[in-house]
Amino acid sequence: MVTYRQSSASGSGAGKARRFRRDARSTHSQEDGLATDKVDLSPWGNALLHALSPEDIAILGPELEATPLRKDEVVFQPGEPAPYVWFPRNGIISIVALDEDGSAIEVAIIGREGMTGLPIVLGSESIIYASMVQVPGEGWRIATPVFRGIVERRPAIKAMMLRYVLAAMTQMGQNAACGQLHNVESRCARWLLLAHDDVDGDTFSLTQDYLAMMLGVTRPSVSGAASGLQRAGLIRYVRGQITVLNRAGLEAASCECYNIVRREFERLLRR
């Protein structure tokens, strides 16, 4: 199973936005044609960008701006055109469904394995869901009209983006199944594994209210699940800060949905 962790050699995207204009060089360690557990995503820190050919990233790369992902920042609103397409390299963007009274549930998460521009790739201006930053970090963004033009001119880029759309659809479908089939603690473990994949280090900010929203359960249910994982020595949870203490144990506590989705991302985003 591949876990996308950013190489320390990656360029920093924190602070003010800047244009990235250097040659895209990356290494992708493989054994017998399969990606190994240690995947170097330099210099982009994003698996989808890393999967593009040198020729294609030379076209797309100069248009990318490095920019911070600020907690609670709204990336796009339901039914409104998105001004940018985002490629996280550290941090998490959540796609959420909203009902009329403002209640929300997470549909999918976007981390360093992907991007926010699913409707753009599919030829639409907007999507019915909202998208916001759940875990802060850094990433790349590109103006939507520029991205659309490049995708239409470069068939190989469009093909890779469509493969990502299929991977994202797998995640959404598995999320729906997981919510019906598995208990809260195993689902909580699964989400924490996804978050751990997408951040630098082992500690990240996450409140129980957000986790309850993302899992579609009550706050007391999340509190009980997190307490169980903490008693087992898998995580430490103090004042909205989660630290993963035992990655292997957390994988054992998770439902099988984690590996199902990760294997599909690995298969579809292989260069």
N, C-alpha and C positions, 0 to 999 in steps of 0.2 A: 504494500500500500504506500502510495506517495503522500507525504505531508509537505505542503508548500511552505517553506520557511525562507525568509529573505536572507541573502548573503550579506555579511557585514561590509562587503565591497561595493554594495549598491550606493548610488548617489543619493544624497539627502534631498527630500522634497519638503522639509519643514520650512516655516517662515514664508517670506514673500515668494510669489509665483515667479518662475523664470522659464525661459525657453530652453529646451534640451536640444543641443545641436552638437552631438559627437557621434562617432561611429558606434553602432550597436554591436557589441561583441559579447557572446555568452557561451557558457559550456553547459552541456547536458549529459551527465554521466549515465551510461546505459550498460546493462549486462544482458546478453542474448536478446537484444531488441526491446527490453523492458526497462523503464525508468527505475532507478534505485531510490532508496529512501532519502538520500541527500541530493536535492535538486538545486543547483545554483541558478537563481533567476536574475543575476546581474546582467546589465546595469539597471533593469527596469523594476525588479521586485514584483513582477506580475506575470503569472503563468501564461495568460492569453497573449500578451505582447511577446513573451519569450518564445512562444510557439510559432511566431511568424518567421518567414525566411529573412535573411539579411537584406535581400532586395526590397521586400515589402516594408520591413521596419525602417529602412532608409527613407521611404516615402512618408510613412506615418509618424515616425519619431520626431522630426523637426516641428511638427504641429502640436506636440504635446506640451502642456504646461505642468510643471510640478507645483502642487498646491496642497495646503493642509486640509484634512478632513476634521471639521470642528463638531464636537458633540452636539446633537440635536439639529444640526444644519439640515434644512430641507433641500434635497437634491432635485426633486420634481414633485409637482402637485398632481392629483388625479385629474385626468382629462385636459391637462395643459401641456403645450409643447415644452420639451426639455431643452434648455439653452445649451447644455453641455452633455457630453458622454464622459463618464468617469471610469478610470481604471485604478482601483485601490492598490497600494503596495504594502500598506500596514494600516490596520483598522477594518471596521465593518460598516457597510451600508445595508440597511434593511428595507426590503419591499414589503409594505403593509397594506392590508385591506381595511377599509374604514366603513362603519355602518352609519346610519343617519344620526345617531346620538353621539358620535365621535369615538365609540369604542373601536379598538384596533386589534388585529392579530397579524402576526408575521406570515408572509407568503413564501419568502425566500431571503437568503442573505447573500451579499456580494462582498467578497474579500479579494485577496491577492490572486485568486484563481480566475477572476472574471471582470465584468464591466456592467454598467447600468443601461446600456443602449439597446436592450432587446427590441422595443417597438421600432426603433430607427432601422435596425437591421432588417426587420420584417416589412418595412415600407410604410409604417404608421408615424404620425406626428406625436402621438401621446398614448398613454395607457391609463386604465381606470384606477390603478393603484398609486399610492403615495410612496415616496422613498426618502429616507432620512438616515443620518449618520448615528449609529448606535454606539460604536466604540471608536473614539477619535484616533487619528493617525495621519498618514500622508498618502498622496496618490498623484495620478496624472489626470488631466482633463483636456478635452478638445472640443471646440465649438461644433455644435451639431451639424450645421451646413457643411463645414469643412470635412467632418467625418463621413457624412453621407456621400459627398463627392468622391472621396478617396475609395470608399467601399464600392461604389459603382464603377470606378475606373480600374480597380485592381481585383480581378476575379478570385485570386488566391486569398486575399484578405477577406472578401465576402464569404468564401467557403469556410474559412476558419471561424468567422463570427457566427455563421449559421450552425456550425458544430457546437459552439458554445451555447447557443440558444437551445439546442437539443439537450445539452447537459443541464442547463437551468430548468428546463421542463421536467427532467428526471428528478431534480431536487424538489420542485414544487409538488409533483405527484407523490413522491416518497414522504414529503411532509404531511400531506393529507392522510396517507395510509398510516403513518406513524402516530398521528394524533388519535386515531381510532383503535389501534392495535396494541399500543405499548403504554406502560405505566409512566407516571410523571418522573420518577427518579431516573429511569433509563433514558427518557427523552431529554431530561436536564443534562445528563452526562453527555449525550450526543451533541447538544448545542454547545456545551463548554468545550468539547473537542474541536468543533468547527471554529469557535472563537480563538482557541489556542493556535490553530493552524494559521490564522489570519493576522496575528499580532506578533510584534517582536518581544521576545522574552516570555516569561511564564505568568506575569501578573497583568491584569487589565481591569478597567473600571466597568462595573455592571451592577445596577440596583435590582433588587428583587421585583420591583414594580415592572421594570423593563423586561426582565426574564419571564414574568408571568404573562405579560402581553405577548411576547414572542412565542410562548408555548400555548397560549390560549387557555390558561388555567387561572385559578385564584392565587392571590399572594400567599395565603397560608399553605396552599399545596406546594408552591415553590419553596417556601421557607422550610417545610418538612423534608423536601427532596434534597435541598442544599445541605441541611443539617445532617442527613444520612450520609451524604458523600463526604462531608467533613469528618464525621465520626469514624468513617472508614479510612481516614488518612489520605484521601485522594485529592482534596482541595483544602485551602484555607480561605475563609470568607470573613473579612473584617471591614465594616463600614464602607460597603460598596466596592471593595477591592477583592477580586478573586485571584488566587494564586494556585496554579496547577502543581501539585506536589508529586503525584504519581500518575504519569501519563498512561503507562500500561494498565494500571488498575482502573483508570477512568475508561479506557477502551473496553475493558472487560465488563464494566458496569453499564456501558451503552448498549442500546439495541443494535440490531444488524443494519439498520438504515444508514448509519454512518459509513460503513464500508461499502454498501451498495452504491451510494452516491459518489463517494471518492473514487471508486474503481471506474465509474462511468466518466467522471471528469478526466481521470488519467488516460483512459482510452481515447476520448474525443479530442483532447488537447495535446496529444502527442504530435511532435513536429514531423 
